[in-house]
Amino acid sequence: MSAMTIKLHNTLTRQKETFEPIDPANVRLYACGPTVYDYAHIGNARPVVAFDMLFRLLRLVYGEEHVLYVRNITDIDDKINARAKESGISIRELTEGTAEVYRADMAALEALPPSVEPRATENIAGMIEMIGTLIDKGHAYAADGHVLFSVPSMEKYGGLSRRNRDELIAGARVEVAPYKKDPADFILWKPSDDETPGWESPWGYGRPGWHIECSAMSARYLGEEFDIHAGGLDLIFPHHENEIAQSCCAHDTERMARYWVHNGFVTVEGEKMAKSVGNFYTVNDLLKDWQGEVIRYHLLSTHYRAPMDFSKEGLKEAKAALDRFYLVLRNVEVDELPDSKPDRHLVDALADDLNTPLAIARLHVLATEANKAPTRRKKAKAQAKLKASGELMGLFGSDPDAWFRWSSDAGESLSDADIEALVARRIEARKEKDFAEADRVRDQLAEAGIVLEDGAGGTAWRRG
């Protein structure tokens, strides 16, 4: 276990704090996962990549076996019900299929799977139990088949978002309902009709509200109080505020999580993402044109707390940067690389509130050092440090040759075999001093986006 200090910006205190886990042998992290009614868009991917970086750092500092990361799947939701009805398929079929694509897309972004991935539908009993506890303690009440949390019953409500009462009611866009005792009260349980998923409960056939899902699942897997709760800025209110209210009132605790970490908003091509604007990018679609690592690098290029503009131009820049790194790592067998640890300066940057832009700048320094290394031995050491540092960030996991041969339009472009045959023809033409033919082949390859590199060891190629 390392003595390294991690600093995180804590939304609860509005300042950067030294991270001190409750139990260093059991560091616990919870992140709000997807509502699986549709494919994940780039705004959904940002927290996954940001908190995957946090997960990787915690594993480095405390040891892989000492970090527990829980990211839930919301498979009960009115949007899911509506989409399933519209598609003419069962809710289970919709959520299973969408969750499977989500996992594959996030794996393509080199995000490690969480330690536990609970589904809301598999935790209904815990939610019903927690709601019953809140009623017993005077923090909730049943009315017209609904159960509501009584906001006035919690003196410290609003501590995370720091909103006053009027702002809380306006910000929640609260539904005015006759069964509410107070306009700010929010739903814990609601009735279901015959066409809507539901479960038997002491308050009738129904389903849970969104907020209680995360409170019940985090308590089950991480305990009544845990280290870090993560999510997007848009979840601070009402979702995270309501989670705190439910959890603290049910468990009689002062805190639900010690540190609250939130990532910034994402715009796409300079505008708010919207299908009507034509800038609605799903990860699944982007992966048809870009390697997952390119998308990951673009996301990591902006500090996780800052607003980010995701763009095709940013993807091109990310691809160019990764090409440079892979060129540095290309001329050596991975098996030849000596064992190495990640660069200390890079780790320090990540330990300072996940400063990924600074860590990426350090990768460029390491690449330059590898390129300028005076001896093969020193070059191999520099390459090993570059590779270990990138791997900590979920980068450089591809074989360099495979990286350069990847094509987004494999069906339309030259196949690897076609390229190899043309390269061989060019080599033969040069041997026979038929330079016109050699140049013609090079031009043909260049038109297809293939870059040739002539070196002492022969001719290497890559897709440009």
N, C-alpha and C positions, 0 to 999 in steps of 0.2 A: 504493500500500500504506500502510495506516494505522499510526501508532505506538501505537495503542490497546492497552492491556493487558487480556488476558482472564485471569480467574482461574477455576480449576476444582477441585472437591474430588476428589482422587485417592485412590481406594480402596486403592491400593498403599501409600501413605504415611499414610493416614488423616488427611490435612490438605488445606486449600485451598492451591493452588500457582499461581504465575504460569505461564501456558501459554507455552512456548517451543518452537515446531515444529522438527523436525530440519532441514527445508528450507522456509523461508517461501514459496518459489515452488511448493511441492508439499506442501500440508498434507493429511495422510491420516487418514481416519476409517473405522472398521469398526464396524458394529452387527449383532448377531445378529438375523436375520430370522425369518419365520414357518415353522412346520412345517405344510405345506399339506394337512391332512387334514380341516379343517372351517373354517367362517367365523371370522374374527377376532372375539374378544370385546373388551370395553372394556379388560381388563387387557393384551391384546396391543397395543391402540391407544396406550396411554400412552407406552411407549418410542418409538414411531414419531413421535408429536407432540413429545416432549421432545427427541429427537435431531435432528428436523427443525429445531427452534429453534436447536440448536447449529450445524447445517449452515448455516442462514441467517446466523447471526452470523459464522461463519468466512468465508463468502463476502463479507460486508460488509467485514470487516477486511482480508482478504488478497486479495480479488478473486475473482470467480466462477471464472475459468479456473485459479486456483491451488489449488482445493480438490477433493479426490477422495474421494467418499463411497461406500463399498461396503456394501451390505446384502444378505445372501444369502437364498436360498430353500432350505429343507430339503425335498427331495422324495424322500428315502429315509428311512424310519422305520418301526418296527414298528406304530405307530398308523395310519400310512397303509396299510400292508399289510392290517391288520385291517379298516379302514373300507372299502377297495376290495372286499374279499372279501364283507363284509356287504352292500354296495350292489350287488354283482354287476356291477361295471364294472372296466375295466382301471385299473391304478395310474396310468398316464400320463393317462388321461381324468380321473380324480379330481384329480390334482395340477394339471393344466392349468386345469380349470374353477375350482378353489378359488383358485389363484394369480391368475387373471383377476379374480375377485370381490374378492380382497384388494387388488389394485392400484387398482381402481375405488373401493373403500371408503376407502382411505387418501388417494386424490386428493380425494374428497369432504370429507375432513378438512383439506384444503388443504396436505397434506404434499407437498413436492417429491419427484419420483422420485429415487432415488439415482443417482450417476454410473454405477455398475455394479451389476447385480443377478444375480450368478452363481447357477447352480443346482447343487446337489450332484452330480446325475447327469451333469453335463457336466464334472466335475472329478475323475473317478475315477482317471485316470492319475496326476495329481499326488498323490493320496492314497496310491496304491500305491507311488509313488516315495519319498514321505516315510517311509512305514512301513519300506521296505527300508533307508533311511538309518539309521533308529532301530535296526534289528536289527544293521546293520554296526557301529554305534558302541557296541553293548552296552547300549542302553536299552530294548530290546524283544526278545521271544522268541516263536517259533511253538510251538504245542502243540495237538494234536487239531483241526487245521483252523482254529484261532483264532490270532490274534497279540495279545499283551498288552504293555502298557507296564509296565516294571519300575520301580515307584515307588521302591524302595530305591536304584536307580541314580542318582537325582537328589537330591543333598544338600539343596538349597533347596526341595524340594517342600513346598507348604503356605504359601508366603510371601504369597499374596494373601488367602487366607481366614484365615490365622493360627490354624489349628487344630493341635492336637497329634495325634500318630499315632492314638490311640484315637478321638478325635473324628472324624478323617478317615475311618476305617473305618466308624464308626457312621453318620456323616453321608452317606456314599455309599450306604448300604443295600446293601452289596456282596454280590454273588452268591457263595456259597461253591461253588467248582468245583474238581474234582480236578486240572484242568490248570493252576491258578494256582500260581505259586511263592510268592507273598505275598498275603495277603488284600486288600491295598490296590491291587494291580495292576488295571488297567482295560483294556477291550477296544479294540483298534485295527481288527481285522478279524474277521468271524465267518462261519461257513459258511451257505450258503443251500440250501434244498431246491428241488424242481422248481417249487413254487408261489410261491416268494419271489423277488423280483428279485435278480439277482446278476451278477457279472463274473468273468472268469477272472483269476487272480492267481498269483504264485509259491507261494501257500499253499493253492491250490484255489479252487473256485468259491464266491464269497461276496460279502459287502458290507461297507462300512466301518462303524466305530462312529461315533457322533454327533460326538464331540469332534474327531476327526481332520479332519472336513469343514471346520470353520472355520479350523483351522490351515493346511490346504492352500490354501483359497480366499483367505485374507488374504495369505498369502505370494505367491501368484500375482499379485495385483492391487496390493498395497501394499508388498511387500518383506519382508525378514526381520525388520526392526524398523520400526515406524511410530509415528505420534503418539498417536492416541486409539482405545481399544477401549471400546465402550459396550454396555450391556445392562441387564436387570432385576436387582435384588438377588438374586433366586432363582437366577441363573446363576453367581454368584461361585464357589460350590462345588456340584457338582464340575466343571461345564462349563468355566468360565474358568480354574480352577486347572489342569485337565488340558490345556487349550489351551497355556498357558504352558509346561508341562512338555514337551509334544511339540515345540513350536516352538523353544524355547531349546536343547533337547537335539539336535534335528535340525540346527540352524543354528550351534551353538556360540556363542550370543549370551547376554548377561547378561539382556536384556529382550526381550519380544515387542512390547509397546507401552509408551510412556512414561507415559501417563495412562490410568487405568481409571475410567470414569464409569458409575455405576449409578443407576437410578431406583427409587423406593420402591414398596411394595406397594399394591394397589388392593383396597378392599372396596366392596361395592355395597349401598346402602340399609342401611349399618351392619353388614353381615355378610360373611363370606367368600362369594364368588360360587359358587353351585351350582345346577344345574338343579332339584334336589329342593326348594330353598328358594324357587324362583321368581324369583331375582334374577340370572339368567344373561342378560346383555345382549350380543347381538352388535351390531357396528357396523352391519351390513346391516339389522337390524331397527330399530335406533334411527333410521336415516336415513329410515325411512318416516314418522316423527313429528316429526323435528327436522332443521333445516338442519345440514349438516356443520360449519359455522362455530360453531354453538352448542355442539356436542360439543367442538370444539377449545378454545373459550374456557373451558368448564368444566374441561377437563384442564389448561389453562395457569394456572387460578386458584390451584392449589396448587403449591408449589415442587416441582420434579421429584424431589428426594431424600426429601421427606417422604411419610409414608403418606397416601393419598388415599381419601376416601369419595365414590364416584360415586353420584349420586342424581337422581331425577326433579325434586326440588325444586331441586337445583343447576343442572339444565338450564333450569328456569323462570327462575332468577335470571340465568343467562347470556344467555338470550333477552331479558330485560328490559334488561340492560346493553347488549347489541348494538343493541336498538331505539333506545336513547338515542343511541348513536354515529351510527347511520344517520339519525336525525332531524337531527342536526347537519350531516351531509354531504348531506342530501336537497335542500336548496334552492339547489343550485348545479350547473351542468353540470360533469362531471368534466373536460371539455376546457378549462373556464375556469380550473381550478385552476393557480396558478403552480407551477413546479418547486420541489420542497422536499426536504430531507434529513430523515431521522428525527430526532426530538428527542434532543438530547445526553444529557439526564438519563435518558431511557428506555434509550438504548444503554448507558449506564454501568450501569444496573440489570441488563441482560442480560449484560454483560461480567463481572459479579460473580456467577459460578457460576449463570448463567441464572436470575436472580431475577425470574421472570415475574409473581408477585403485585405486586411493586413497579413493574414496567413497566406493568401494567394500571392501577395507581393513577395513574400518570403520564398514561395515556390519558384518564382522567377529568378530570384537571387541564386537559389540552389541550382537551377538549370544552367545559369551562366557559369557558375563555379565548375559544374561538370563539363561544360563545353571547353573551358579554359584549362582543365586539369593537365599538368605537364607530362604525366606518365599514365600508362594503362591502369596501374594499380590504384593511383589516386583518382582516376576517372571512375573506376568501378566503385570506389568508396563513396564518391560524390553522387553517382547514379543511385546507389543503394539508399543513401539518405533522402534523396529526392523521392524515390519510390515509396519508402516507408512513410514519409511526411504526407504524400498525396493519398496514400491508402487510409491514413487516419481520417482524411476528409472525404473518404468515399470516392476517390479519384484514382486513375491509373490502374484500374483493375483489368483492363483489356490487354490482350497480346498486341504489341505494337504493330506487327505486320497485319493482323486481323483488323486493327483500328483503321489503318490506311486503306484497306481493301473494302471496307463497308460502303455500301451504296444504298441510297434511299429509293432508287428506281432500278433495282436489279433486273427487272423484266425488260427494261428498255435499254439499259447500258450494256457495254461489253462485259462478258462473263470473265471470271478470273482466268479460265482456260484460254479464252480469246486473247486476252492481254498477254499472257505468258507466250502464246504462239507469235504474236506480233513483236514482242521484245526479242525472242529468239531469232526472228527473221531480220530484225535490225542488227543484231550482233553479227549474224552471218554476212549481211550486206557490208558492214564495216570491215570485216575480215577480208572480204573480196574487193575492198576499196571502192564499192559502189555507193558513194556518199549521197548521191541523189536519192537512191532508194532508202537509205538509212534516214535521211531527212524527211522523206515522204511518210515513212512509218511513224517517226517521232511526231510529225504534224497531225497524222491521223489519231494517234493516241492523245495528243494535247487537245484536239477538238472534242474528244470523248471525256475530257477532264482528267486524264491520266498524266501524272507528273513522273518523269524518269530522273533517276539520280545515278550517274555513272561514277563508280568509285573503284578503288584498288581491288575490292572483292567481287567486282562485276557490276551489273546494272540492277538497281532496286526500283520498284515502282510504287506509287500510291495514288489513290483517288484524291484529286485536288478539291 
